[in-house]
Amino acid sequence: MAYTFDEAKAGLLQIANTDSGVTMANGTAAIPTPPAVLGMVVRAFDPTYGEGEFILLLGVDSTVIGSMVTYNATTNQTTLSANTANYAGPVAVAMSANTAGLFGWYQIGGLAVIKKTAVATGAQVSIFQSATAGRIMATSASGKQILGAKSANLATITSTTSTVIVSINRPHKQGIIS
């Protein structure tokens, strides 16, 4: 994936890269290297996947490209999306191996390449949180649907393929089913 920004803003971290940030004047915390700001949202274009929307977040251990994460919209901290039913919260897709203490971009709109479990994925189906943290599946699971996400493949993806292209639009976990 070779995303280029739609907005002309010099000095932004490239979509596929990570940033260790800069230490604040009081030496207590790191912030993203300016002009980047935690939680900022940008649009970028890829010749294969088209237009996408991305948010700058703080990474977590074991994140790989294509991991699905949940994130706290207040602290901008990520966690690998866990196998938790009825957990309402925003999710995003890692664009880099953005581990703990690093800043990086996560996709929240467009066609995203997401890690999946070893289950076949039919064409144009709903997506669910799998039992494997950070991965998705196409097998229906009560309270684990990813809303705002649907597989974009035109034919079935085999169980041996580790990723699937998913159309996402500010996706989030399902939350409580009443």
OpenMM code with the backbone's topology and positions (N, CA, C; nanometers):
from openmm import Vec3, app, unit

residues = "MET ALA TYR THR PHE ASP GLU ALA LYS ALA GLY LEU LEU GLN ILE ALA ASN THR ASP SER GLY VAL THR MET ALA ASN GLY THR ALA ALA ILE PRO THR PRO PRO ALA VAL LEU GLY MET VAL VAL ARG ALA PHE ASP PRO THR TYR GLY GLU GLY GLU PHE ILE LEU LEU LEU GLY VAL ASP SER THR VAL ILE GLY SER MET VAL THR TYR ASN ALA THR THR ASN GLN THR THR LEU SER ALA ASN THR ALA ASN TYR ALA GLY PRO VAL ALA VAL ALA MET SER ALA ASN THR ALA GLY LEU PHE GLY TRP TYR GLN ILE GLY GLY LEU ALA VAL ILE LYS LYS THR ALA VAL ALA THR GLY ALA GLN VAL SER ILE PHE GLN SER ALA THR ALA GLY ARG ILE MET ALA THR SER ALA SER GLY LYS GLN ILE LEU GLY ALA LYS SER ALA ASN LEU ALA THR ILE THR SER THR THR SER THR VAL ILE VAL SER ILE ASN ARG PRO HIS LYS GLN GLY ILE ILE SER".split()
positions = [
    Vec3(0.0832, -0.1172, 0.0000),
    Vec3(0.0000, 0.0000, 0.0000),
    Vec3(0.0877, 0.1237, 0.0000),
    Vec3(0.0540, 0.2145, -0.0889),
    Vec3(0.1347, 0.3356, -0.1030),
    Vec3(0.0431, 0.4578, -0.0968),
    Vec3(-0.0046, 0.4872, 0.0212),
    Vec3(-0.0962, 0.6000, 0.0384),
    Vec3(-0.0228, 0.7326, 0.0332),
    Vec3(-0.0849, 0.8292, -0.0331),
    Vec3(-0.0355, 0.9667, -0.0332),
    Vec3(-0.1479, 1.0562, 0.0194),
    Vec3(-0.1107, 1.1567, 0.0966),
    Vec3(-0.2085, 1.2440, 0.1600),
    Vec3(-0.2836, 1.3276, 0.0577),
    Vec3(-0.4128, 1.3481, 0.0839),
    Vec3(-0.4943, 1.4372, 0.0017),
    Vec3(-0.4684, 1.5824, 0.0392),
    Vec3(-0.4505, 1.6075, 0.1693),
    Vec3(-0.4278, 1.7432, 0.2172),
    Vec3(-0.2791, 1.7760, 0.2099),
    Vec3(-0.2493, 1.8978, 0.1709),
    Vec3(-0.1095, 1.9393, 0.1640),
    Vec3(-0.0671, 1.9909, 0.3016),
    Vec3(0.0007, 1.9072, 0.3787),
    Vec3(0.0495, 1.9469, 0.5104),
    Vec3(0.1899, 1.8895, 0.5228),
    Vec3(0.2896, 1.9743, 0.5163),
    Vec3(0.4287, 1.9298, 0.5190),
    Vec3(0.4651, 1.8680, 0.6535),
    Vec3(0.5468, 1.7628, 0.6478),
    Vec3(0.6039, 1.7052, 0.7682),
    Vec3(0.5244, 1.5960, 0.8358),
    Vec3(0.4087, 1.5562, 0.7805),
    Vec3(0.3311, 1.4503, 0.8438),
    Vec3(0.3992, 1.3151, 0.8278),
    Vec3(0.3886, 1.2321, 0.9296),
    Vec3(0.4354, 1.0949, 0.9275),
    Vec3(0.3639, 1.0202, 0.8158),
    Vec3(0.4382, 0.9481, 0.7339),
    Vec3(0.3769, 0.8724, 0.6254),
    Vec3(0.2888, 0.7606, 0.6817),
    Vec3(0.1849, 0.7235, 0.6077),
    Vec3(0.0826, 0.6297, 0.6543),
    Vec3(0.1422, 0.4972, 0.7032),
    Vec3(0.2400, 0.4406, 0.6367),
    Vec3(0.2934, 0.3086, 0.6724),
    Vec3(0.4066, 0.3138, 0.7754),
    Vec3(0.4382, 0.4317, 0.8296),
    Vec3(0.5503, 0.4456, 0.9221),
    Vec3(0.5037, 0.4644, 1.0658),
    Vec3(0.5993, 0.4497, 1.1593),
    Vec3(0.5725, 0.4778, 1.3001),
    Vec3(0.6607, 0.5931, 1.3452),
    Vec3(0.6246, 0.6512, 1.4601),
    Vec3(0.6945, 0.7675, 1.5135),
    Vec3(0.7139, 0.7480, 1.6631),
    Vec3(0.8368, 0.7637, 1.7107),
    Vec3(0.8621, 0.7532, 1.8550),
    Vec3(0.8300, 0.8843, 1.9259),
    Vec3(0.7998, 0.9875, 1.8499),
    Vec3(0.7586, 1.1151, 1.9065),
    Vec3(0.8734, 1.1990, 1.9589),
    Vec3(0.8368, 1.3044, 2.0265),
    Vec3(0.9333, 1.3938, 2.0902),
    Vec3(0.8947, 1.4070, 2.2368),
    Vec3(0.9936, 1.4248, 2.3223),
    Vec3(0.9669, 1.4379, 2.4653),
    Vec3(0.9239, 1.5804, 2.4965),
    Vec3(0.8229, 1.5925, 2.5797),
    Vec3(0.7735, 1.7244, 2.6184),
    Vec3(0.8792, 1.7962, 2.7017),
    Vec3(0.8679, 1.9268, 2.7118),
    Vec3(0.9676, 2.0094, 2.7815),
    Vec3(0.9893, 1.9656, 2.9262),
    Vec3(0.8824, 1.9156, 2.9920),
    Vec3(0.8983, 1.8731, 3.1312),
    Vec3(0.9566, 1.7311, 3.1411),
    Vec3(0.9783, 1.6661, 3.0268),
    Vec3(1.0425, 1.5354, 3.0229),
    Vec3(0.9561, 1.4189, 3.0669),
    Vec3(0.8275, 1.4398, 3.0890),
    Vec3(0.7430, 1.3338, 3.1437),
    Vec3(0.6733, 1.2476, 3.0394),
    Vec3(0.6523, 1.2985, 2.9202),
    Vec3(0.5776, 1.2209, 2.8220),
    Vec3(0.6236, 1.2542, 2.6812),
    Vec3(0.5935, 1.1639, 2.5914),
    Vec3(0.6229, 1.1887, 2.4500),
    Vec3(0.4934, 1.2245, 2.3791),
    Vec3(0.5061, 1.3088, 2.2796),
    Vec3(0.3936, 1.3435, 2.1939),
    Vec3(0.4364, 1.3130, 2.0509),
    Vec3(0.3399, 1.2984, 1.9592),
    Vec3(0.3792, 1.2766, 1.8197),
    Vec3(0.4618, 1.3943, 1.7687),
    Vec3(0.5517, 1.3651, 1.6773),
    Vec3(0.6332, 1.4702, 1.6182),
    Vec3(0.5436, 1.5673, 1.5418),
    Vec3(0.5463, 1.6962, 1.5778),
    Vec3(0.4645, 1.7945, 1.5073),
    Vec3(0.4976, 1.7958, 1.3579),
    Vec3(0.4004, 1.8219, 1.2723),
    Vec3(0.2696, 1.8793, 1.3009),
    Vec3(0.1628, 1.7771, 1.3402),
    Vec3(0.1985, 1.6505, 1.3550),
    Vec3(0.1014, 1.5486, 1.3925),
    Vec3(0.0499, 1.5712, 1.5345),
    Vec3(-0.0765, 1.5368, 1.5561),
    Vec3(-0.1412, 1.5482, 1.6856),
    Vec3(-0.2208, 1.4204, 1.7082),
    Vec3(-0.2103, 1.3632, 1.8272),
    Vec3(-0.2875, 1.2424, 1.8572),
    Vec3(-0.4350, 1.2639, 1.8274),
    Vec3(-0.4957, 1.1673, 1.7614),
    Vec3(-0.6377, 1.1747, 1.7297),
    Vec3(-0.6701, 1.2488, 1.6013),
    Vec3(-0.5691, 1.3083, 1.5374),
    Vec3(-0.5978, 1.3796, 1.4127),
    Vec3(-0.6398, 1.2798, 1.3048),
    Vec3(-0.7286, 1.3220, 1.2174),
    Vec3(-0.7794, 1.2380, 1.1099),
    Vec3(-0.7383, 1.2997, 0.9769),
    Vec3(-0.6874, 1.2146, 0.8866),
    Vec3(-0.6463, 1.2599, 0.7532),
    Vec3(-0.7057, 1.1676, 0.6482),
    Vec3(-0.7056, 1.2161, 0.5251),
    Vec3(-0.7478, 1.1352, 0.4111),
    Vec3(-0.6261, 1.1141, 0.3223),
    Vec3(-0.6181, 0.9951, 0.2637),
    Vec3(-0.5068, 0.9633, 0.1750),
    Vec3(-0.5575, 0.8707, 0.0648),
    Vec3(-0.4809, 0.8628, -0.0437),
    Vec3(-0.5216, 0.7849, -0.1605),
    Vec3(-0.4158, 0.6809, -0.1948),
    Vec3(-0.4610, 0.5609, -0.2294),
    Vec3(-0.3750, 0.4525, -0.2752),
    Vec3(-0.4236, 0.4109, -0.4145),
    Vec3(-0.3320, 0.3877, -0.5110),
    Vec3(-0.3758, 0.3522, -0.6461),
    Vec3(-0.4523, 0.2197, -0.6535),
    Vec3(-0.4313, 0.1297, -0.5595),
    Vec3(-0.5023, 0.0013, -0.5594),
    Vec3(-0.6305, 0.0078, -0.4776),
    Vec3(-0.6241, 0.0642, -0.3566),
    Vec3(-0.7377, 0.0611, -0.2641),
    Vec3(-0.8206, 0.1882, -0.2625),
    Vec3(-0.7785, 0.2914, -0.3351),
    Vec3(-0.8553, 0.4147, -0.3435),
    Vec3(-0.8403, 0.5024, -0.2214),
    Vec3(-0.9426, 0.5815, -0.1956),
    Vec3(-0.9440, 0.6794, -0.0869),
    Vec3(-0.9597, 0.6098, 0.0485),
    Vec3(-0.8870, 0.6583, 0.1480),
    Vec3(-0.8982, 0.6052, 0.2833),
    Vec3(-0.8940, 0.7168, 0.3850),
    Vec3(-0.9431, 0.6865, 0.5043),
    Vec3(-0.9415, 0.7819, 0.6138),
    Vec3(-0.8647, 0.7173, 0.7288),
    Vec3(-0.7774, 0.7964, 0.7958),
    Vec3(-0.6848, 0.7431, 0.8948),
    Vec3(-0.6814, 0.8317, 1.0184),
    Vec3(-0.6596, 0.7682, 1.1351),
    Vec3(-0.6503, 0.8401, 1.2621),
    Vec3(-0.5148, 0.8078, 1.3244),
    Vec3(-0.4514, 0.9079, 1.3856),
    Vec3(-0.3218, 0.8889, 1.4514),
    Vec3(-0.3451, 0.8454, 1.5958),
    Vec3(-0.2918, 0.7262, 1.6307),
    Vec3(-0.3134, 0.6675, 1.7630),
    Vec3(-0.1828, 0.6169, 1.8222),
    Vec3(-0.1863, 0.5864, 1.9511),
    Vec3(-0.0728, 0.5311, 2.0237),
    Vec3(-0.0792, 0.3791, 2.0178),
    Vec3(0.0321, 0.3148, 1.9813),
    Vec3(0.0358, 0.1709, 1.9587),
    Vec3(0.0350, 0.0866, 2.0846),
    Vec3(0.0270, -0.0454, 2.0633),
    Vec3(0.0263, -0.1448, 2.1699),
    Vec3(0.1095, -0.2647, 2.1238),
    Vec3(0.1699, -0.3377, 2.2178),
    Vec3(0.2502, -0.4549, 2.1838),
    Vec3(0.1735, -0.5543, 2.0968),
    Vec3(0.2469, -0.6270, 2.0136),
    Vec3(0.1959, -0.7333, 1.9261),
    Vec3(0.1141, -0.6822, 1.8083),
    Vec3(0.1134, -0.5522, 1.7829),
    Vec3(0.0431, -0.4987, 1.6670),
    Vec3(0.1249, -0.5251, 1.5412),
    Vec3(0.0591, -0.5780, 1.4384),
    Vec3(0.1216, -0.5972, 1.3078),
    Vec3(0.0359, -0.5257, 1.2041),
    Vec3(0.0896, -0.5082, 1.0865),
    Vec3(0.0118, -0.4465, 0.9790),
    Vec3(-0.1139, -0.5296, 0.9570),
    Vec3(-0.2293, -0.4655, 0.9589),
    Vec3(-0.3565, -0.5337, 0.9386),
    Vec3(-0.4259, -0.5777, 1.0658),
    Vec3(-0.3634, -0.5547, 1.1822),
    Vec3(-0.4303, -0.5878, 1.3091),
    Vec3(-0.5500, -0.4959, 1.3289),
    Vec3(-0.6584, -0.5525, 1.3825),
    Vec3(-0.7698, -0.4673, 1.4217),
    Vec3(-0.7520, -0.4337, 1.5687),
    Vec3(-0.7670, -0.3050, 1.5997),
    Vec3(-0.7528, -0.2583, 1.7372),
    Vec3(-0.8795, -0.1853, 1.7798),
    Vec3(-0.9038, -0.1851, 1.9100),
    Vec3(-1.0019, -0.0935, 1.9659),
    Vec3(-0.9213, 0.0242, 2.0176),
    Vec3(-0.9843, 0.1398, 2.0255),
    Vec3(-0.9111, 0.2549, 2.0778),
    Vec3(-1.0010, 0.3413, 2.1633),
    Vec3(-0.9381, 0.4072, 2.2588),
    Vec3(-1.0070, 0.4987, 2.3476),
    Vec3(-1.0049, 0.6357, 2.2804),
    Vec3(-1.1224, 0.6892, 2.2526),
    Vec3(-1.1312, 0.8165, 2.1812),
    Vec3(-1.0849, 0.9354, 2.2659),
    Vec3(-1.0672, 0.9164, 2.3960),
    Vec3(-1.0186, 1.0236, 2.4829),
    Vec3(-0.8670, 1.0219, 2.4937),
    Vec3(-0.8086, 0.9032, 2.5154),
    Vec3(-0.6638, 0.8915, 2.5338),
    Vec3(-0.5896, 0.8555, 2.4057),
    Vec3(-0.6632, 0.8090, 2.3040),
    Vec3(-0.6065, 0.7658, 2.1754),
    Vec3(-0.5136, 0.6456, 2.1905),
    Vec3(-0.5302, 0.5675, 2.2967),
    Vec3(-0.4538, 0.4458, 2.3227),
    Vec3(-0.5251, 0.3281, 2.2567),
    Vec3(-0.4490, 0.2386, 2.1945),
    Vec3(-0.5058, 0.1210, 2.1301),
    Vec3(-0.4856, -0.0043, 2.2147),
    Vec3(-0.5683, -0.1051, 2.1883),
    Vec3(-0.5490, -0.2410, 2.2371),
    Vec3(-0.5896, -0.3325, 2.1227),
    Vec3(-0.5255, -0.4478, 2.1122),
    Vec3(-0.5692, -0.5422, 2.0097),
    Vec3(-0.7150, -0.5765, 2.0373),
    Vec3(-0.7958, -0.5763, 1.9326),
    Vec3(-0.9383, -0.6030, 1.9479),
    Vec3(-0.9578, -0.7422, 2.0070),
    Vec3(-1.0200, -0.7472, 2.1239),
    Vec3(-1.0320, -0.8726, 2.1986),
    Vec3(-1.1630, -0.9450, 2.1699),
    Vec3(-1.1635, -1.0722, 2.2032),
    Vec3(-1.2791, -1.1586, 2.1850),
    Vec3(-1.3799, -1.1330, 2.2973),
    Vec3(-1.4369, -1.0134, 2.2981),
    Vec3(-1.5316, -0.9743, 2.4020),
    Vec3(-1.6655, -0.9431, 2.3384),
    Vec3(-1.7680, -1.0157, 2.3785),
    Vec3(-1.9020, -0.9908, 2.3255),
    Vec3(-1.9605, -0.8664, 2.3906),
    Vec3(-2.0466, -0.7998, 2.3162),
    Vec3(-2.1235, -0.6854, 2.3647),
    Vec3(-2.0368, -0.5691, 2.4119),
    Vec3(-1.9171, -0.5530, 2.3528),
    Vec3(-1.8275, -0.4429, 2.3870),
    Vec3(-1.8422, -0.3353, 2.2814),
    Vec3(-1.9107, -0.2286, 2.3125),
    Vec3(-1.9283, -0.1201, 2.2172),
    Vec3(-1.8059, -0.0299, 2.2210),
    Vec3(-1.7475, -0.0033, 2.1074),
    Vec3(-1.6328, 0.0857, 2.1019),
    Vec3(-1.5780, 0.0925, 1.9611),
    Vec3(-1.5079, 0.2009, 1.9286),
    Vec3(-1.4530, 0.2156, 1.7940),
    Vec3(-1.3366, 0.1200, 1.7692),
    Vec3(-1.3235, 0.0777, 1.6442),
    Vec3(-1.2116, -0.0060, 1.6026),
    Vec3(-1.1444, 0.0572, 1.4816),
    Vec3(-1.0186, 0.0194, 1.4589),
    Vec3(-0.9414, 0.0707, 1.3466),
    Vec3(-0.8421, -0.0375, 1.3047),
    Vec3(-0.7803, -0.0183, 1.1887),
    Vec3(-0.6884, -0.1171, 1.1324),
    Vec3(-0.5472, -0.0590, 1.1271),
    Vec3(-0.4509, -0.1313, 1.1875),
    Vec3(-0.3118, -0.0852, 1.1933),
    Vec3(-0.2495, -0.0810, 1.0536),
    Vec3(-0.1847, 0.0303, 1.0237),
    Vec3(-0.1165, 0.0473, 0.8958),
    Vec3(0.0333, 0.0205, 0.9069),
    Vec3(0.0804, -0.0103, 1.0297),
    Vec3(0.2217, -0.0386, 1.0547),
    Vec3(0.2308, -0.1313, 1.1760),
    Vec3(0.3500, -0.1828, 1.2005),
    Vec3(0.3748, -0.2607, 1.3227),
    Vec3(0.3972, -0.1594, 1.4339),
    Vec3(0.2901, -0.0970, 1.4763),
    Vec3(0.2943, 0.0146, 1.5704),
    Vec3(0.2849, -0.0381, 1.7133),
    Vec3(0.3985, -0.0682, 1.7731),
    Vec3(0.4008, -0.1294, 1.9060),
    Vec3(0.3962, -0.0240, 2.0168),
    Vec3(0.3976, -0.0692, 2.1413),
    Vec3(0.3825, 0.0190, 2.2576),
    Vec3(0.4824, 0.1344, 2.2549),
    Vec3(0.4327, 0.2529, 2.2842),
    Vec3(0.5173, 0.3715, 2.2903),
    Vec3(0.5397, 0.4405, 2.1574),
    Vec3(0.4875, 0.3838, 2.0494),
    Vec3(0.5014, 0.4451, 1.9172),
    Vec3(0.3678, 0.5030, 1.8732),
    Vec3(0.3743, 0.6003, 1.7836),
    Vec3(0.2557, 0.6603, 1.7255),
    Vec3(0.2457, 0.6131, 1.5808),
    Vec3(0.1243, 0.5924, 1.5329),
    Vec3(0.1071, 0.5494, 1.3946),
    Vec3(-0.0358, 0.5693, 1.3476),
    Vec3(-0.0535, 0.5497, 1.2180),
    Vec3(-0.1839, 0.5672, 1.1546),
    Vec3(-0.2631, 0.4373, 1.1575),
    Vec3(-0.3936, 0.4529, 1.1761),
    Vec3(-0.4877, 0.3410, 1.1760),
    Vec3(-0.6018, 0.3780, 1.0824),
    Vec3(-0.6427, 0.2844, 0.9983),
    Vec3(-0.7468, 0.3135, 0.9007),
    Vec3(-0.8848, 0.3030, 0.9640),
    Vec3(-0.9692, 0.4032, 0.9339),
    Vec3(-1.1070, 0.4055, 0.9830),
    Vec3(-1.2082, 0.4230, 0.8697),
    Vec3(-1.1608, 0.4357, 0.7463),
    Vec3(-1.2512, 0.4494, 0.6329),
    Vec3(-1.1865, 0.4023, 0.5050),
    Vec3(-1.2670, 0.3453, 0.4157),
    Vec3(-1.2178, 0.2977, 0.2861),
    Vec3(-1.2018, 0.1467, 0.2827),
    Vec3(-1.1225, 0.0988, 0.1860),
    Vec3(-1.0950, -0.0447, 0.1750),
    Vec3(-0.9715, -0.0783, 0.2566),
    Vec3(-0.9901, -0.1569, 0.3621),
    Vec3(-0.8818, -0.1916, 0.4539),
    Vec3(-0.8446, -0.3389, 0.4383),
    Vec3(-0.7154, -0.3675, 0.4457),
    Vec3(-0.6667, -0.5055, 0.4439),
    Vec3(-0.6498, -0.5473, 0.5889),
    Vec3(-0.7333, -0.6433, 0.6335),
    Vec3(-0.7381, -0.6815, 0.7744),
    Vec3(-0.6978, -0.8275, 0.7914),
    Vec3(-0.6219, -0.8557, 0.8981),
    Vec3(-0.5857, -0.9931, 0.9330),
    Vec3(-0.7118, -1.0695, 0.9722),
    Vec3(-0.7197, -1.1965, 0.9269),
    Vec3(-0.8342, -1.2798, 0.9609),
    Vec3(-0.7874, -1.4144, 1.0135),
    Vec3(-0.8802, -1.4890, 1.0705),
    Vec3(-0.8485, -1.6235, 1.1184),
    Vec3(-0.8557, -1.7209, 1.0013),
    Vec3(-0.8201, -1.8455, 1.0258),
    Vec3(-0.8162, -1.9489, 0.9213),
    Vec3(-0.9565, -2.0023, 0.8927),
    Vec3(-1.0443, -1.9123, 0.8502),
    Vec3(-1.1814, -1.9464, 0.8132),
    Vec3(-1.2076, -1.8832, 0.6773),
    Vec3(-1.2738, -1.9563, 0.5884),
    Vec3(-1.3082, -1.9006, 0.4570),
    Vec3(-1.4012, -1.7810, 0.4764),
    Vec3(-1.3883, -1.6826, 0.3871),
    Vec3(-1.4709, -1.5625, 0.3937),
    Vec3(-1.5464, -1.5480, 0.2633),
    Vec3(-1.6788, -1.5566, 0.2721),
    Vec3(-1.7619, -1.5406, 0.1535),
    Vec3(-1.7583, -1.3977, 0.1025),
    Vec3(-1.8148, -1.3793, -0.0162),
    Vec3(-1.8172, -1.2465, -0.0778),
    Vec3(-1.9217, -1.1582, -0.0116),
    Vec3(-1.8823, -1.0322, 0.0158),
    Vec3(-1.9748, -0.9293, 0.0629),
    Vec3(-2.0521, -0.9723, 0.1875),
    Vec3(-1.9811, -1.0191, 0.2912),
    Vec3(-2.0461, -1.0664, 0.4133),
    Vec3(-2.0118, -0.9779, 0.5325),
    Vec3(-2.0912, -0.9906, 0.6377),
    Vec3(-2.0649, -0.9190, 0.7626),
    Vec3(-1.9378, -0.9725, 0.8267),
    Vec3(-1.8759, -0.8888, 0.9090),
    Vec3(-1.7489, -0.9214, 0.9735),
    Vec3(-1.7699, -0.9253, 1.1254),
    Vec3(-1.6999, -1.0191, 1.1909),
    Vec3(-1.7124, -1.0384, 1.3353),
    Vec3(-1.5746, -1.0460, 1.3989),
    Vec3(-1.5678, -1.0132, 1.5276),
    Vec3(-1.4450, -1.0318, 1.6051),
    Vec3(-1.4218, -1.1814, 1.6208),
    Vec3(-1.2985, -1.2260, 1.5976),
    Vec3(-1.2658, -1.3673, 1.6148),
    Vec3(-1.2163, -1.3928, 1.7570),
    Vec3(-1.1900, -1.5186, 1.7870),
    Vec3(-1.1362, -1.5548, 1.9180),
    Vec3(-0.9903, -1.5132, 1.9306),
    Vec3(-0.9265, -1.4805, 1.8183),
    Vec3(-0.7871, -1.4366, 1.8181),
    Vec3(-0.7827, -1.2842, 1.8238),
    Vec3(-0.7204, -1.2304, 1.9262),
    Vec3(-0.7124, -1.0844, 1.9420),
    Vec3(-0.6498, -1.0198, 1.8190),
    Vec3(-0.7115, -0.9129, 1.7697),
    Vec3(-0.6591, -0.8387, 1.6560),
    Vec3(-0.6990, -0.8941, 1.5209),
    Vec3(-0.7755, -1.0033, 1.5189),
    Vec3(-0.8173, -1.0645, 1.3915),
    Vec3(-0.9690, -1.0725, 1.3827),
    Vec3(-1.0168, -1.0832, 1.2590),
    Vec3(-1.1595, -1.0909, 1.2330),
    Vec3(-1.1939, -1.2249, 1.1711),
    Vec3(-1.3255, -1.2491, 1.1567),
    Vec3(-1.3744, -1.3691, 1.0898),
    Vec3(-1.5093, -1.3367, 1.0269),
    Vec3(-1.5552, -1.4249, 0.9402),
    Vec3(-1.6851, -1.4062, 0.8768),
    Vec3(-1.7913, -1.4947, 0.9402),
    Vec3(-1.7547, -1.5693, 1.0432),
    Vec3(-1.8484, -1.6573, 1.1121),
    Vec3(-1.9301, -1.5763, 1.2124),
    Vec3(-2.0624, -1.5851, 1.2014),
    Vec3(-2.1503, -1.5089, 1.2886),
    Vec3(-2.1283, -1.5448, 1.4351),
    Vec3(-2.1173, -1.4415, 1.5197),
    Vec3(-2.0992, -1.4596, 1.6631),
    Vec3(-2.1787, -1.3514, 1.7355),
    Vec3(-2.2720, -1.3910, 1.8171),
    Vec3(-2.3615, -1.2981, 1.8850),
    Vec3(-2.2846, -1.1939, 1.9662),
    Vec3(-2.3172, -1.0667, 1.9428),
    Vec3(-2.2549, -0.9575, 2.0170),
    Vec3(-2.1150, -0.9221, 1.9719),
    Vec3(-2.0666, -0.9825, 1.8613),
    Vec3(-1.9290, -0.9581, 1.8165),
    Vec3(-1.9195, -0.9019, 1.6745),
    Vec3(-2.0311, -0.8584, 1.6192),
    Vec3(-2.0272, -0.8030, 1.4844),
    Vec3(-1.9545, -0.6686, 1.4850),
    Vec3(-1.8792, -0.6442, 1.3771),
    Vec3(-1.8137, -0.5150, 1.3570),
    Vec3(-1.9069, -0.4344, 1.2674),
    Vec3(-1.9715, -0.3357, 1.3257),
    Vec3(-2.0651, -0.2523, 1.2503),
    Vec3(-1.9861, -0.1502, 1.1691),
    Vec3(-2.0374, -0.1185, 1.0503),
    Vec3(-1.9646, -0.0276, 0.9621),
    Vec3(-1.8526, -0.0986, 0.8891),
    Vec3(-1.8641, -0.2332, 0.8749),
    Vec3(-1.7613, -0.3125, 0.8058),
    Vec3(-1.8268, -0.4289, 0.7331),
    Vec3(-1.7841, -0.4514, 0.6088),
    Vec3(-1.8353, -0.5627, 0.5291),
    Vec3(-1.7243, -0.6072, 0.4345),
    Vec3(-1.7087, -0.7383, 0.4191),
    Vec3(-1.6024, -0.7861, 0.3304),
    Vec3(-1.6261, -0.7314, 0.1898),
    Vec3(-1.5187, -0.6944, 0.1227),
    Vec3(-1.5296, -0.6343, -0.0104),
    Vec3(-1.4876, -0.7314, -0.1204),
    Vec3(-1.4556, -0.8551, -0.0838),
    Vec3(-1.4138, -0.9538, -0.1837),
    Vec3(-1.5325, -0.9952, -0.2706),
    Vec3(-1.5030, -1.0226, -0.3990),
    Vec3(-1.6076, -1.0615, -0.4936),
    Vec3(-1.6221, -1.2124, -0.5053),
    Vec3(-1.5274, -1.2867, -0.4493),
    Vec3(-1.5322, -1.4328, -0.4479),
    Vec3(-1.4867, -1.4773, -0.3088),
    Vec3(-1.5135, -1.6024, -0.2755),
    Vec3(-1.4749, -1.6540, -0.1445),
    Vec3(-1.3235, -1.6534, -0.1292),
    Vec3(-1.2779, -1.6071, -0.0112),
    Vec3(-1.1360, -1.6086, 0.0251),
    Vec3(-1.1128, -1.7380, 0.1027),
    Vec3(-1.0123, -1.8142, 0.0664),
    Vec3(-0.9872, -1.9430, 0.1309),
    Vec3(-0.9425, -1.9272, 0.2760),
    Vec3(-0.9532, -2.0352, 0.3500),
    Vec3(-0.9124, -2.0333, 0.4906),
    Vec3(-0.7615, -2.0173, 0.5058),
    Vec3(-0.6838, -2.0479, 0.4018),
    Vec3(-0.5381, -2.0378, 0.4101),
    Vec3(-0.4866, -1.8963, 0.3844),
    Vec3(-0.5717, -1.8074, 0.3358),
    Vec3(-0.5337, -1.6681, 0.3139),
    Vec3(-0.5485, -1.5932, 0.4455),
    Vec3(-0.4454, -1.5163, 0.4832),
    Vec3(-0.4447, -1.4554, 0.6170),
    Vec3(-0.5076, -1.3170, 0.6252),
    Vec3(-0.5472, -1.2586, 0.5115),
    Vec3(-0.6090, -1.1261, 0.5138),
    Vec3(-0.7337, -1.1239, 0.4260),
    Vec3(-0.8154, -1.0230, 0.4470),
    Vec3(-0.9321, -0.9998, 0.3632),
    Vec3(-0.9487, -0.8489, 0.3488),
    Vec3(-0.9946, -0.8056, 0.2334),
    Vec3(-1.0224, -0.6636, 0.2115),
    Vec3(-1.1639, -0.6361, 0.2617),
    Vec3(-1.1754, -0.5347, 0.3463),
    Vec3(-1.3026, -0.5007, 0.4095),
    Vec3(-1.3322, -0.3534, 0.3849),
    Vec3(-1.4535, -0.3253, 0.3436),
    Vec3(-1.4981, -0.1869, 0.3295),
    Vec3(-1.5404, -0.1391, 0.4679),
    Vec3(-1.4722, -0.0334, 0.5173),
    Vec3(-1.5029, 0.0172, 0.6516),
    Vec3(-1.5432, 0.1642, 0.6466),
    Vec3(-1.6302, 0.2013, 0.7384),
    Vec3(-1.6734, 0.3392, 0.7527),
    Vec3(-1.6905, 0.3675, 0.9018),
    Vec3(-1.5812, 0.4179, 0.9650),
    Vec3(-1.5791, 0.4447, 1.1090),
    Vec3(-1.6364, 0.3249, 1.1862),
    Vec3(-1.5739, 0.2076, 1.1702),
    Vec3(-1.6285, 0.0854, 1.2298),
    Vec3(-1.6233, 0.0852, 1.3814),
    Vec3(-1.7123, 0.0070, 1.4403),
    Vec3(-1.7165, -0.0090, 1.5857),
    Vec3(-1.7782, -0.1435, 1.6206),
    Vec3(-1.7454, -0.1903, 1.7403),
    Vec3(-1.7990, -0.3171, 1.7872),
    Vec3(-1.9460, -0.3003, 1.8218),
    Vec3(-2.0178, -0.4108, 1.8121),
    Vec3(-2.1633, -0.4125, 1.8190),
    Vec3(-2.2239, -0.3594, 1.9477),
    Vec3(-2.1723, -0.3944, 2.0589),
    Vec3(-2.2332, -0.3527, 2.1850),
    Vec3(-2.3422, -0.4483, 2.2296),
    Vec3(-2.4146, -0.4093, 2.3315),
    Vec3(-2.5138, -0.4976, 2.3932),
    Vec3(-2.6304, -0.5237, 2.2990),
    Vec3(-2.6715, -0.6502, 2.2943),
    Vec3(-2.7884, -0.6918, 2.2169),
    Vec3(-2.9024, -0.7100, 2.3160),
    Vec3(-3.0122, -0.6401, 2.2922),
    Vec3(-3.1237, -0.6549, 2.3870),
    Vec3(-3.2377, -0.7323, 2.3276),
] * unit.nanometer
topology = app.Topology()
chain = topology.addChain("A")
for resn in residues:
    res = topology.addResidue(resn, chain)
    for name in ("N", "CA", "C"):
        topology.addAtom(name, app.Element.getBySymbol(name[0]), res)
